[in-house]
Amino acid sequence: MIGTSELAERLGTDKKNGLTTRLVIKKSAEYGYNEFQKNKAISWYHKLTGFFSLLLFTGASLCLIAFYYQDDSQDLFNFYLGILLSVISFTVGIHTCMQS
């Protein structure tokens, strides 16, 4: 393990005063500024139509289609499942949009 004095010497800085202005300009030109890169903006439509959301919407659609074509009109399982999958997918999409 190296000491702070040796580390400051390796990095070309001073423990009390830091880098000189000339060295800051030189290192900024060499390494760039110390800042985060901005992410590309993604539209709300693309956030709502991610792979998992598309799977949920497809499942909901298939449940509603199966409910429409089923013989037993008293069995509401497919209808409720289709509505539930739609609500879950929409809610997940809204939360994804709000977080970013």
C-alpha positions as CSV (number, residue, x, y, z in Angstrom):
1,M,0.0,0.0,0.0
2,I,1.4,3.4,-0.9
3,G,1.2,6.5,1.2
4,T,-0.6,9.7,0.3
5,S,2.6,11.6,-0.4
6,E,3.7,9.0,-2.9
7,L,0.3,8.9,-4.5
8,A,0.2,12.7,-4.9
9,E,3.7,12.5,-6.4
10,R,2.6,9.8,-8.9
11,L,-0.4,11.9,-10.0
12,G,1.5,15.1,-10.2
13,T,-0.5,17.0,-7.6
14,D,0.0,18.6,-4.2
15,K,-1.9,17.3,-1.1
16,K,-2.7,20.8,0.1
17,N,-3.2,22.8,-3.1
18,G,-4.3,20.2,-5.6
19,L,-3.5,20.5,-9.3
20,T,-2.1,23.6,-10.9
21,T,-4.2,25.4,-13.5
22,R,-1.8,24.4,-16.3
23,L,-2.1,20.8,-15.3
24,V,-5.9,21.0,-15.1
25,I,-6.0,22.3,-18.6
26,K,-3.6,19.7,-19.9
27,K,-5.5,16.8,-18.2
28,S,-8.9,18.2,-19.4
29,A,-7.6,18.2,-22.9
30,E,-6.3,14.7,-22.5
31,Y,-9.1,13.0,-20.6
32,G,-12.1,15.3,-21.2
33,Y,-14.3,16.9,-18.6
34,N,-15.4,15.1,-15.5
35,E,-19.1,14.9,-16.2
36,F,-21.8,12.3,-17.0
37,Q,-22.9,11.7,-20.5
38,K,-26.6,12.4,-21.1
39,N,-28.7,9.5,-22.1
40,K,-30.7,9.5,-25.3
41,A,-34.3,10.4,-24.7
42,I,-36.7,7.5,-25.2
43,S,-40.3,8.3,-26.1
44,W,-43.1,7.1,-23.8
45,Y,-44.4,4.9,-26.6
46,H,-41.2,2.9,-26.7
47,K,-41.3,2.5,-22.9
48,L,-44.8,1.2,-23.0
49,T,-44.0,-1.3,-25.8
50,G,-41.0,-3.0,-24.3
51,F,-40.7,-6.8,-24.8
52,F,-42.3,-7.8,-21.5
53,S,-45.2,-5.3,-21.9
54,L,-45.8,-6.6,-25.4
55,L,-46.0,-10.1,-24.0
56,L,-48.5,-9.0,-21.4
57,F,-50.6,-7.2,-24.0
58,T,-50.5,-10.2,-26.2
59,G,-51.6,-12.5,-23.4
60,A,-54.4,-10.1,-22.5
61,S,-55.6,-10.0,-26.1
62,L,-55.6,-13.8,-26.3
63,C,-57.6,-14.0,-23.1
64,L,-60.2,-11.6,-24.4
65,I,-60.4,-13.4,-27.7
66,A,-60.8,-16.7,-25.9
67,F,-63.6,-15.2,-23.8
68,Y,-65.4,-13.9,-26.9
69,Y,-65.3,-17.3,-28.6
70,Q,-65.9,-19.6,-25.6
71,D,-69.2,-21.6,-25.4
72,D,-69.8,-21.1,-21.7
73,S,-70.9,-17.4,-21.3
74,Q,-71.0,-17.8,-17.5
75,D,-67.3,-18.5,-17.2
76,L,-65.7,-15.1,-16.8
77,F,-62.1,-16.3,-16.0
78,N,-60.6,-15.3,-19.4
79,F,-62.3,-11.9,-19.3
80,Y,-61.0,-11.1,-15.8
81,L,-57.5,-12.4,-16.7
82,G,-57.4,-10.3,-19.9
83,I,-58.5,-7.2,-18.0
84,L,-55.9,-7.9,-15.2
85,L,-53.1,-8.4,-17.6
86,S,-54.0,-5.2,-19.4
87,V,-54.1,-3.2,-16.2
88,I,-50.8,-4.7,-15.0
89,S,-49.0,-3.9,-18.3
90,F,-50.4,-0.4,-18.4
91,T,-49.4,0.3,-14.8
92,V,-45.9,-1.1,-15.3
93,G,-45.5,1.2,-18.4
94,I,-46.7,4.2,-16.5
95,H,-44.3,3.6,-13.6
96,T,-41.4,3.1,-16.1
97,C,-42.2,6.5,-17.7
98,M,-42.4,8.2,-14.4
99,Q,-39.1,6.8,-13.2
100,S,-37.1,8.2,-16.1
